[in-house]
Amino acid sequence: MSLYLDSKLNSKIPWTSKPLKRLIIQIIIQIIGVLTVIVILDTIILHIIDFNPPTKEELRGFYQWVIATILIVLMISSFSTGAFLLQNWKTTAIEAAEHKLKATEFELKATQQKQVAAEAELQALRLQLDTHFVFNNLSVLSELILEDQQLGYDYAENFTKVYRYLLVNSKKNLITVEEELKFLNSYLFLIKNRIGQGIVFEINIDKEKLSLKLPPLSLQLLIENALKHNRTLSDNPLKVKIYSTNQDELIVVNNLLPLIAKAQSASVGLNNITNRYALVSNKKPYIKKGKDTFTVKIPIIK
């Protein structure tokens, strides 16, 4: 319902024209909608089916359920709105880069044109985020809020950290290994609570490598790639190892547990990492698929 409401309001009152009016109307409609559904269900249960009057404990639980439902609807709406604004920002930024390239096409020399083209391509790659990542965690978050409020709070907090990192640091060319690992801790928290014992992580990176740099989200994309192409079973888990070498490299290796149905290719992943390295460094990632393992070596830059 929340996603359908977002799509309708996007056509009637877009965020780009009247953001405050849109926010107020959307919140009011959602709360009214949730309360209407709850009143209808309450009427059916108490008056038509003729149940016994509820106890105080049952009423207290009912009110808690009402509040939790409203919060979940508002939370889903906020993430949906964030994804919409991110996608709109991405399109605008890429169009601006393309316009800049066309405007300077006849004014710049050949070497300058090449530089502008590289900058535009790099910007497009940095914005090539999977906006569906937001929705992959909403069902888990909704269940946790109702079943375990503390765990639900921790999940929402880590989800916020991940989403903030995506918005802020995806615009950068390079970021330190230490910053990437802080983000990765929150990201792995989400994965472990979504998949459980079906995946195991082992991270071992030397402290002296923490100040070196790499393109942001590189480790996340490699983990997503492993999850996309492999099964995650509690009795035979997917094992992902991340460690550093003396050659200023980070190695990400996972065992192979191929899916029965082949996963559909996405717009982000190995090609994104390879292309970004080509634009910021002369070093290239190394990719090898063995008989039992899949290995990616990514350079870390001084």
Secondary structure, 3 states (H helix, E strand, C coil): CHHHHHHHHHHHCCCCCCHHHHHHHHHHHHHHHHHHHHHHHHHHHHHHCCCCCCCHHHHHHHHHHHHHHHHHHHHHHHHHHHHHHHHHHHHHHHHHHHHHHHHCCCCCCHHHHHHHHHHHHHHHHHCCCCCCHHHHCHHHHHHHHHHCHHHHHHHHHHHHHHHHHHHHHCCCCCEEHHHHHHHHHHHHHHHHHHHHHHEEEEEECCHHHCCCEECCCHHHHHHHHHHHHECCECCECEEEEEEECCCCEEEEEEECCECCCCCCCCCCCHHHHHHHHHHHCCCCCEEEECCCEEEEEEECEC
